[in-house]
Amino acid sequence: MKALFLKIPLLIIALIPSIVLAQTQLIKNLRAGKKQTLVVYGTSLTAGEGGRAWVDSVNVGLNKKYGNNLTVINAAKNAMWSGWGVQHLDDSVISKKPDAVLIEFGMNDAYLPYKTSVALARLNLNYMIDRIRLYNPGCEVILQVMNIAINKHAEARPNLLAYYQVYREVAQQKRILLIDHYPHWQQILNQGEGVYLKYVPDGIHPSVQSTKAIIAPYVLQKLVEGR
């Protein structure tokens, strides 16, 4: 397993102090010694075992570097989608008084039984961003595109790429940071389904080791680099 991770040509780096011009407001505030609250919001890709692992790794990495000034709240929930995200935004996110929010619901918006059209997914995502900004114009909203679903999970999400594209387009339109993990997972899948399943054993949820090695370092990198 360890050898497989070494073969992936990913640009995963440690936090680089010299990158300061474009970094996120979250990092700028932490560098200035300000207390910050980061809320992560989304599906089981954030709330599940692997999800908690990458969130905890980001939490530990930032607090180690910035003097324990960051509080990270995982407000994601297994099997949820943007409709739930809209309904629970006030109690799960805004009530926590965040300085920054990471959002990912694309994987489950694409799930056919939830009957969420691409248009509705876009509407819900825009609503969440606008509602957070209404609460606090200075709150930084960051979007995430996650991994690839295969086998039965892909069959239940035949239009996943369209939902992920919504996140890319909304991030560009609203000029906010997008953390797009998809290309990294595509690189792994290109090595074969058998290889991909070593990282994502059930075909949809990356393992704890995978999220720590692939997702967490890239989140840290993008927070430093910014847009």
Backbone as CSV, one residue per row, in Angstrom:
resi,resn,N_x,N_y,N_z,CA_x,CA_y,CA_z,C_x,C_y,C_z
1,MET,0.832,-1.217,0.000,0.000,0.000,0.000,0.862,1.260,0.000
2,LYS,1.912,1.244,0.848,2.767,2.413,0.952,3.444,2.716,-0.373
3,ALA,3.863,1.647,-1.072,4.543,1.843,-2.345,3.643,2.490,-3.369
4,LEU,2.358,2.181,-3.318,1.419,2.753,-4.273,1.360,4.263,-4.140
5,PHE,1.365,4.760,-2.932,1.297,6.203,-2.741,2.522,6.885,-3.324
6,LEU,3.674,6.229,-3.274,4.886,6.827,-3.798,4.865,6.941,-5.308
7,LYS,4.022,6.158,-5.979,3.971,6.156,-7.429,3.079,7.253,-7.993
8,ILE,2.263,7.875,-7.175,1.316,8.859,-7.677,2.018,10.187,-7.903
9,PRO,1.979,10.735,-9.117,2.661,11.999,-9.403,1.848,13.196,-8.981
10,LEU,1.574,13.304,-7.688,0.752,14.408,-7.195,1.641,15.546,-6.714
11,LEU,1.124,16.766,-6.890,1.811,17.931,-6.359,1.269,18.166,-4.962
12,ILE,1.861,17.456,-3.989,1.435,17.584,-2.602,2.633,18.088,-1.818
13,ILE,2.493,19.259,-1.237,3.628,19.874,-0.564,3.239,20.331,0.824
14,ALA,4.230,20.589,1.632,3.994,21.154,2.965,3.665,22.621,2.819
15,LEU,3.176,23.211,3.885,2.910,24.643,3.860,4.202,25.409,3.606
16,ILE,4.148,26.382,2.708,5.339,27.120,2.316,5.219,28.560,2.825
17,PRO,6.030,28.959,3.801,5.919,30.304,4.372,6.075,31.417,3.347
18,SER,6.807,31.165,2.259,7.067,32.223,1.286,5.850,32.583,0.449
19,ILE,4.820,31.711,0.440,3.633,32.016,-0.349,2.706,32.862,0.513
20,VAL,2.672,34.148,0.278,1.869,35.019,1.128,0.917,35.901,0.336
21,LEU,1.201,36.133,-0.914,0.435,37.119,-1.668,-1.000,36.691,-1.936
22,ALA,-1.209,35.402,-2.261,-2.531,34.966,-2.674,-3.201,34.063,-1.655
23,GLN,-2.594,33.868,-0.519,-3.136,32.910,0.434,-4.520,33.334,0.927
24,THR,-5.250,32.374,1.447,-6.602,32.632,1.905,-6.598,33.579,3.101
25,GLN,-7.752,34.212,3.310,-7.888,35.100,4.459,-7.732,34.320,5.755
26,LEU,-8.169,33.061,5.745,-8.011,32.204,6.921,-6.539,32.115,7.319
27,ILE,-5.666,31.849,6.353,-4.243,31.725,6.646,-3.652,33.076,7.037
28,LYS,-4.068,34.137,6.353,-3.568,35.470,6.710,-3.915,35.802,8.160
29,ASN,-5.132,35.491,8.550,-5.548,35.786,9.924,-4.795,34.927,10.934
30,LEU,-4.589,33.656,10.608,-3.832,32.789,11.507,-2.388,33.263,11.630
31,ARG,-1.824,33.696,10.513,-0.453,34.220,10.541,-0.355,35.466,11.417
32,ALA,-1.441,36.216,11.462,-1.467,37.440,12.271,-1.785,37.152,13.741
33,GLY,-1.959,35.881,14.073,-2.228,35.513,15.456,-3.675,35.633,15.874
34,LYS,-4.590,35.731,14.889,-6.003,35.868,15.212,-6.658,34.503,15.383
35,LYS,-7.553,34.397,16.352,-8.337,33.186,16.538,-9.293,33.022,15.354
36,GLN,-9.408,31.813,14.824,-10.263,31.560,13.674,-11.084,30.287,13.886
37,THR,-12.286,30.277,13.292,-13.137,29.087,13.314,-13.408,28.662,11.879
38,LEU,-13.087,27.416,11.573,-13.322,26.833,10.261,-14.382,25.751,10.397
39,VAL,-15.459,25.856,9.596,-16.502,24.829,9.575,-16.400,24.074,8.250
40,VAL,-16.387,22.750,8.321,-16.414,21.927,7.111,-17.810,21.320,7.005
41,TYR,-18.373,21.348,5.802,-19.796,21.045,5.609,-19.939,20.183,4.362
42,GLY,-20.657,19.079,4.474,-20.820,18.239,3.304,-21.339,16.854,3.621
43,THR,-20.846,15.887,2.879,-21.339,14.513,2.869,-20.461,13.614,3.731
44,SER,-20.624,12.305,3.537,-19.785,11.339,4.249,-18.328,11.428,3.821
45,LEU,-18.046,12.079,2.698,-16.660,12.279,2.287,-15.943,13.231,3.235
46,THR,-16.725,13.932,4.060,-16.180,14.789,5.107,-16.550,14.274,6.496
47,ALA,-17.734,13.647,6.619,-18.228,13.205,7.920,-17.822,11.779,8.274
48,GLY,-17.530,10.946,7.274,-17.202,9.549,7.524,-15.810,9.373,8.097
49,GLU,-15.391,8.121,8.226,-14.103,7.828,8.849,-12.953,8.480,8.084
50,GLY,-12.938,8.301,6.769,-11.897,8.946,5.963,-12.015,10.451,5.982
51,GLY,-13.245,10.958,5.972,-13.474,12.388,6.024,-12.954,12.998,7.312
52,ARG,-13.275,12.358,8.417,-12.785,12.868,9.704,-11.261,12.849,9.753
53,ALA,-10.673,11.873,9.077,-9.209,11.766,9.082,-8.560,12.952,8.373
54,TRP,-9.101,13.339,7.193,-8.474,14.481,6.510,-8.763,15.790,7.237
55,VAL,-9.971,15.905,7.794,-10.297,17.122,8.550,-9.378,17.249,9.769
56,ASP,-9.178,16.146,10.482,-8.303,16.176,11.660,-6.862,16.496,11.272
57,SER,-6.423,15.972,10.119,-5.061,16.248,9.670,-4.881,17.730,9.350
58,VAL,-5.888,18.335,8.717,-5.839,19.773,8.432,-5.827,20.564,9.735
59,ASN,-6.660,20.160,10.670,-6.736,20.811,11.972,-5.382,20.777,12.672
60,VAL,-4.786,19.601,12.750,-3.497,19.445,13.429,-2.404,20.232,12.702
61,GLY,-2.398,20.151,11.366,-1.366,20.835,10.596,-1.394,22.338,10.780
62,LEU,-2.585,22.924,10.732,-2.693,24.377,10.868,-2.437,24.840,12.294
63,ASN,-2.940,24.088,13.264,-2.725,24.505,14.650,-1.268,24.359,15.074
64,LYS,-0.603,23.356,14.536,0.821,23.187,14.835,1.623,24.361,14.286
65,LYS,1.232,24.836,13.125,1.970,25.922,12.473,1.596,27.295,13.015
66,TYR,0.321,27.443,13.458,-0.162,28.770,13.821,-0.628,28.867,15.267
67,GLY,0.070,28.187,16.147,-0.099,28.417,17.573,-1.450,28.071,18.155
68,ASN,-2.080,27.032,17.637,-3.363,26.573,18.188,-4.425,27.661,18.202
69,ASN,-4.441,28.478,17.164,-5.435,29.553,17.069,-6.662,29.164,16.246
70,LEU,-6.697,27.928,15.751,-7.793,27.502,14.880,-8.710,26.506,15.580
71,THR,-10.014,26.752,15.478,-11.026,25.778,15.890,-11.678,25.229,14.635
72,VAL,-11.652,23.919,14.465,-12.266,23.277,13.307,-13.500,22.515,13.762
73,ILE,-14.636,22.791,13.100,-15.903,22.125,13.418,-16.351,21.330,12.203
74,ASN,-16.499,20.027,12.379,-16.978,19.170,11.289,-18.494,19.082,11.385
75,ALA,-19.186,19.835,10.523,-20.646,19.883,10.532,-21.253,19.047,9.407
76,ALA,-20.432,18.252,8.740,-20.930,17.395,7.669,-21.728,16.230,8.248
77,LYS,-22.489,15.572,7.385,-23.299,14.439,7.840,-23.388,13.384,6.744
78,ASN,-23.265,12.141,7.160,-23.323,11.034,6.209,-24.634,11.036,5.426
79,ALA,-24.532,10.706,4.133,-25.691,10.490,3.256,-26.517,11.741,2.989
80,MET,-25.950,12.926,3.228,-26.706,14.154,3.011,-26.303,14.815,1.698
81,TRP,-27.143,15.758,1.257,-26.951,16.456,-0.014,-27.294,17.926,0.195
82,SER,-27.245,18.734,-0.863,-27.372,20.182,-0.682,-28.739,20.614,-0.179
83,GLY,-29.771,19.834,-0.443,-31.089,20.166,0.115,-31.050,20.166,1.629
84,TRP,-30.411,19.144,2.181,-30.204,19.088,3.638,-29.283,20.229,4.060
85,GLY,-28.278,20.499,3.228,-27.337,21.562,3.558,-28.011,22.911,3.693
86,VAL,-28.942,23.204,2.793,-29.700,24.453,2.867,-30.571,24.472,4.119
87,GLN,-31.254,23.375,4.358,-32.193,23.299,5.486,-31.495,23.484,6.832
88,HIS,-30.265,22.983,6.942,-29.569,22.997,8.233,-28.418,23.996,8.281
89,LEU,-28.368,24.895,7.318,-27.243,25.827,7.260,-27.156,26.700,8.514
90,ASP,-28.270,27.221,8.970,-28.230,28.121,10.120,-27.766,27.402,11.383
91,ASP,-28.354,26.226,11.669,-28.012,25.545,12.922,-26.669,24.822,12.846
92,SER,-26.277,24.348,11.658,-25.046,23.567,11.549,-23.819,24.415,11.237
93,VAL,-24.011,25.554,10.593,-22.871,26.363,10.150,-22.895,27.765,10.745
94,ILE,-23.916,28.539,10.431,-23.932,29.956,10.812,-23.927,30.144,12.321
95,SER,-24.597,29.254,13.040,-24.624,29.367,14.499,-23.240,29.168,15.119
96,LYS,-22.316,28.580,14.370,-20.956,28.348,14.873,-20.071,29.584,14.711
97,LYS,-20.604,30.626,14.065,-19.881,31.884,13.843,-18.527,31.653,13.137
98,PRO,-18.561,31.007,11.975,-17.302,30.682,11.301,-16.629,31.886,10.655
99,ASP,-15.309,31.801,10.557,-14.536,32.744,9.774,-14.298,32.208,8.368
100,ALA,-14.423,30.883,8.208,-14.276,30.241,6.903,-15.114,28.962,6.894
101,VAL,-15.628,28.613,5.707,-16.460,27.409,5.550,-16.011,26.668,4.295
102,LEU,-15.775,25.367,4.426,-15.495,24.499,3.285,-16.760,23.699,2.978
103,ILE,-17.198,23.699,1.718,-18.449,23.040,1.326,-18.206,22.009,0.238
104,GLU,-18.796,20.822,0.394,-18.831,19.804,-0.668,-20.124,18.998,-0.540
105,PHE,-20.982,19.087,-1.546,-22.179,18.249,-1.604,-22.368,17.609,-2.983
106,GLY,-21.412,17.833,-3.898,-21.589,17.379,-5.270,-21.826,15.884,-5.412
107,MET,-21.103,15.080,-4.628,-21.224,13.634,-4.752,-22.648,13.154,-4.510
108,ASN,-23.302,13.686,-3.500,-24.654,13.212,-3.191,-25.745,13.977,-3.915
109,ASP,-25.462,15.175,-4.385,-26.428,15.840,-5.264,-26.602,15.030,-6.543
110,ALA,-25.555,14.340,-6.947,-25.601,13.527,-8.165,-26.307,12.180,-7.964
111,TYR,-26.615,11.824,-6.731,-27.223,10.526,-6.399,-28.674,10.510,-6.869
112,LEU,-28.994,9.637,-7.802,-30.309,9.641,-8.447,-31.487,9.583,-7.482
113,PRO,-31.474,8.745,-6.443,-32.638,8.685,-5.545,-32.973,10.006,-4.856
114,TYR,-32.019,10.943,-4.774,-32.300,12.213,-4.121,-32.986,13.211,-5.049
115,LYS,-33.044,12.893,-6.328,-33.802,13.685,-7.304,-33.454,15.179,-7.249
116,THR,-32.156,15.450,-7.210,-31.675,16.825,-7.204,-31.104,17.136,-8.582
117,SER,-31.769,17.970,-9.336,-31.292,18.314,-10.670,-30.008,19.137,-10.568
118,VAL,-29.274,19.219,-11.663,-28.083,20.057,-11.704,-28.450,21.510,-11.404
119,ALA,-29.575,21.954,-11.955,-30.023,23.332,-11.720,-30.333,23.573,-10.248
120,LEU,-30.972,22.602,-9.605,-31.297,22.752,-8.191,-30.027,22.714,-7.341
121,ALA,-29.094,21.861,-7.710,-27.819,21.806,-6.983,-27.112,23.157,-7.049
122,ARG,-27.146,23.781,-8.222,-26.533,25.102,-8.376,-27.261,26.140,-7.524
123,LEU,-28.588,26.102,-7.543,-29.388,27.033,-6.755,-29.077,26.883,-5.267
124,ASN,-29.014,25.635,-4.796,-28.728,25.377,-3.390,-27.337,25.857,-3.003
125,LEU,-26.368,25.605,-3.866,-24.998,26.022,-3.572,-24.895,27.546,-3.511
126,ASN,-25.494,28.212,-4.468,-25.487,29.674,-4.455,-26.187,30.228,-3.222
127,TYR,-27.291,29.596,-2.835,-28.012,30.041,-1.641,-27.113,29.939,-0.413
128,MET,-26.426,28.798,-0.254,-25.580,28.618,0.922,-24.472,29.661,0.972
129,ILE,-23.846,29.912,-0.160,-22.780,30.920,-0.199,-23.323,32.301,0.149
130,ASP,-24.445,32.665,-0.477,-25.023,33.991,-0.253,-25.513,34.155,1.184
131,ARG,-26.081,33.099,1.735,-26.584,33.162,3.113,-25.431,33.329,4.102
132,ILE,-24.338,32.620,3.869,-23.166,32.755,4.737,-22.601,34.169,4.647
133,ARG,-22.545,34.691,3.440,-22.021,36.055,3.253,-22.950,37.097,3.855
134,LEU,-24.232,36.831,3.855,-25.178,37.745,4.490,-24.955,37.770,5.990
135,TYR,-24.692,36.605,6.553,-24.393,36.519,7.987,-23.124,37.295,8.302
136,ASN,-22.112,37.104,7.462,-20.829,37.763,7.693,-20.125,37.943,6.363
137,PRO,-20.138,39.156,5.806,-19.493,39.399,4.513,-18.024,39.020,4.493
138,GLY,-17.401,38.974,5.652,-15.984,38.624,5.716,-15.722,37.142,5.839
139,CYS,-16.781,36.349,5.974,-16.598,34.901,6.102,-16.147,34.337,4.755
140,GLU,-15.079,33.585,4.762,-14.510,33.024,3.538,-15.165,31.688,3.212
141,VAL,-15.743,31.581,2.024,-16.364,30.332,1.577,-15.442,29.671,0.560
142,ILE,-15.170,28.387,0.774,-14.277,27.610,-0.090,-15.025,26.355,-0.528
143,LEU,-14.985,26.058,-1.823,-15.691,24.900,-2.359,-14.723,23.762,-2.634
144,GLN,-15.254,22.538,-2.555,-14.438,21.367,-2.844,-15.119,20.445,-3.858
145,VAL,-14.330,19.953,-4.803,-14.724,18.855,-5.693,-13.969,17.631,-5.204
146,MET,-14.690,16.562,-4.938,-14.093,15.419,-4.265,-13.652,14.328,-5.246
147,ASN,-13.758,13.081,-4.853,-13.207,11.972,-5.627,-14.205,11.398,-6.627
148,ILE,-13.833,10.288,-7.237,-14.624,9.620,-8.267,-15.352,8.429,-7.661
149,ALA,-16.596,8.250,-8.051,-17.359,7.050,-7.661,-17.236,6.021,-8.781
150,ILE,-17.079,4.751,-8.411,-17.014,3.704,-9.433,-18.006,2.588,-9.109
151,ASN,-18.196,1.707,-10.102,-19.081,0.547,-9.988,-20.509,0.967,-9.635
152,LYS,-21.140,0.336,-8.648,-22.545,0.626,-8.355,-22.748,2.079,-7.936
153,HIS,-21.748,2.670,-7.332,-21.859,4.068,-6.901,-21.838,5.009,-8.103
154,ALA,-21.096,4.639,-9.128,-21.099,5.435,-10.359,-22.414,5.272,-11.097
155,GLU,-22.963,4.070,-11.084,-24.245,3.821,-11.747,-25.354,4.652,-11.107
156,ALA,-25.260,4.880,-9.806,-26.261,5.691,-9.100,-26.008,7.185,-9.260
157,ARG,-24.867,7.521,-9.877,-24.490,8.928,-10.091,-23.979,9.104,-11.524
158,PRO,-24.798,8.825,-12.518,-24.312,8.830,-13.907,-23.907,10.204,-14.420
159,ASN,-24.346,11.269,-13.738,-24.065,12.625,-14.205,-23.173,13.380,-13.218
160,LEU,-22.350,12.652,-12.486,-21.539,13.268,-11.428,-20.688,14.421,-11.942
161,LEU,-20.115,14.263,-13.124,-19.229,15.312,-13.646,-19.959,16.642,-13.818
162,ALA,-21.236,16.594,-14.156,-22.010,17.830,-14.317,-22.184,18.538,-12.978
163,TYR,-22.368,17.770,-11.921,-22.519,18.362,-10.587,-21.193,18.946,-10.104
164,TYR,-20.104,18.252,-10.392,-18.795,18.786,-10.041,-18.500,20.058,-10.830
165,GLN,-18.961,20.102,-12.078,-18.739,21.293,-12.893,-19.458,22.504,-12.311
166,VAL,-20.600,22.289,-11.674,-21.311,23.372,-10.996,-20.388,24.049,-9.984
167,TYR,-19.657,23.251,-9.212,-18.761,23.811,-8.201,-17.655,24.634,-8.854
168,ARG,-17.134,24.124,-9.955,-16.074,24.863,-10.660,-16.604,26.200,-11.188
169,GLU,-17.789,26.166,-11.772,-18.353,27.382,-12.360,-18.756,28.394,-11.298
170,VAL,-19.365,27.927,-10.224,-19.786,28.836,-9.156,-18.567,29.469,-8.494
171,ALA,-17.530,28.684,-8.278,-16.308,29.226,-7.685,-15.725,30.332,-8.562
172,GLN,-15.741,30.116,-9.852,-15.217,31.127,-10.773,-16.107,32.366,-10.798
173,GLN,-17.427,32.155,-10.843,-18.352,33.272,-10.907,-18.297,34.130,-9.651
174,LYS,-18.164,33.483,-8.499,-18.169,34.218,-7.243,-16.760,34.551,-6.754
175,ARG,-15.779,34.169,-7.570,-14.386,34.496,-7.264,-13.974,33.983,-5.891
176,ILE,-14.251,32.709,-5.667,-13.862,32.081,-4.412,-12.983,30.875,-4.713
177,LEU,-12.276,30.433,-3.713,-11.328,29.343,-3.875,-12.054,28.012,-4.101
178,LEU,-11.568,27.259,-5.077,-12.021,25.892,-5.320,-10.849,24.961,-5.053
179,ILE,-11.076,23.946,-4.236,-10.091,22.888,-4.023,-10.594,21.673,-4.796
180,ASP,-9.983,21.416,-5.935,-10.460,20.388,-6.862,-9.582,19.150,-6.749
181,HIS,-10.083,18.150,-6.019,-9.339,16.909,-5.812,-9.482,15.930,-6.975
182,TYR,-10.431,16.177,-7.854,-10.779,15.200,-8.893,-9.583,14.752,-9.737
183,PRO,-8.727,15.668,-10.224,-7.603,15.221,-11.064,-6.680,14.221,-10.372
184,HIS,-6.503,14.355,-9.060,-5.644,13.424,-8.330,-6.247,12.016,-8.336
185,TRP,-7.553,11.944,-8.129,-8.209,10.629,-8.130,-8.257,10.044,-9.536
186,GLN,-8.360,10.906,-10.545,-8.341,10.420,-11.919,-6.980,9.800,-12.250
187,GLN,-5.926,10.396,-11.742,-4.592,9.834,-11.950,-4.497,8.427,-11.384
188,ILE,-5.103,8.225,-10.234,-5.076,6.893,-9.627,-5.934,5.923,-10.429
189,LEU,-7.137,6.341,-10.798,-8.032,5.471,-11.560,-7.419,5.097,-12.906
190,ASN,-6.642,5.992,-13.480,-5.985,5.702,-14.750,-5.020,4.524,-14.653
191,GLN,-4.594,4.209,-13.444,-3.714,3.064,-13.228,-4.483,1.742,-13.173
192,GLY,-5.804,1.836,-13.178,-6.636,0.637,-13.174,-7.592,0.619,-12.000
193,GLU,-8.730,-0.039,-12.211,-9.741,-0.102,-11.154,-9.205,-0.784,-9.906
194,GLY,-8.398,-1.815,-10.095,-7.841,-2.524,-8.945,-6.980,-1.629,-8.084
195,VAL,-6.219,-0.759,-8.716,-5.391,0.191,-7.972,-6.285,1.195,-7.238
196,TYR,-7.298,1.683,-7.938,-8.193,2.676,-7.323,-8.853,2.105,-6.064
197,LEU,-9.245,0.855,-6.132,-9.926,0.236,-4.992,-9.009,0.066,-3.781
198,LYS,-7.717,0.123,-3.996,-6.800,0.087,-2.852,-6.851,1.408,-2.075
199,TYR,-7.207,2.457,-2.754,-7.335,3.769,-2.130,-8.765,4.058,-1.679
200,VAL,-9.723,3.535,-2.451,-11.150,3.774,-2.204,-11.833,2.395,-2.156
201,PRO,-11.715,1.676,-1.041,-12.079,0.261,-0.992,-13.516,-0.069,-1.373
202,ASP,-14.456,0.815,-1.060,-15.861,0.517,-1.383,-16.303,1.196,-2.675
203,GLY,-15.387,1.856,-3.360,-15.705,2.496,-4.626,-16.203,3.922,-4.522
204,ILE,-16.320,4.440,-3.305,-16.793,5.828,-3.147,-16.135,6.566,-1.982
205,HIS,-15.790,5.858,-0.892,-15.216,6.514,0.284,-13.721,6.208,0.385
206,PRO,-12.866,7.193,0.177,-11.426,6.950,0.347,-11.105,6.492,1.770
207,SER,-10.097,5.651,1.876,-9.687,5.139,3.180,-9.040,6.239,4.010
208,VAL,-8.857,5.958,5.288,-8.192,6.909,6.184,-6.795,7.229,5.669
209,GLN,-6.041,6.200,5.279,-4.694,6.426,4.778,-4.711,7.277,3.513
210,SER,-5.689,7.027,2.641,-5.788,7.786,1.395,-6.081,9.254,1.656
211,THR,-7.017,9.521,2.545,-7.388,10.921,2.781,-6.260,11.692,3.452
212,LYS,-5.517,11.009,4.318,-4.387,11.669,4.962,-3.260,11.943,3.970
213,ALA,-3.097,11.044,2.993,-1.993,11.173,2.045,-2.334,12.052,0.852
214,ILE,-3.632,12.141,0.493,-4.017,12.817,-0.748,-4.845,14.072,-0.495
215,ILE,-5.905,13.952,0.297,-6.811,15.088,0.479,-6.225,16.139,1.418
216,ALA,-5.824,15.731,2.617,-5.367,16.707,3.618,-4.202,17.566,3.127
217,PRO,-3.137,16.980,2.543,-2.032,17.837,2.093,-2.435,18.823,1.012
218,TYR,-3.375,18.420,0.148,-3.786,19.335,-0.918,-4.656,20.465,-0.371
219,VAL,-5.488,20.161,0.620,-6.263,21.225,1.272,-5.311,22.240,1.902
220,LEU,-4.308,21.753,2.606,-3.327,22.648,3.223,-2.600,23.479,2.160
221,GLN,-2.203,22.827,1.084,-1.515,23.547,0.005,-2.379,24.650,-0.570
222,LYS,-3.640,24.351,-0.860,-4.516,25.336,-1.497,-4.883,26.467,-0.541
223,LEU,-4.993,26.176,0.742,-5.267,27.245,1.695,-4.132,28.261,1.715
224,VAL,-2.904,27.767,1.545,-1.756,28.648,1.509,-1.674,29.397,0.182
225,GLU,-1.912,28.681,-0.912,-1.796,29.301,-2.238,-2.940,30.258,-2.530
226,GLY,-4.133,29.938,-2.057,-5.315,30.735,-2.372,-5.711,30.584,-3.824
227,ARG,-6.429,31.569,-4.356,-6.926,31.505,-5.730,-5.799,31.735,-6.712
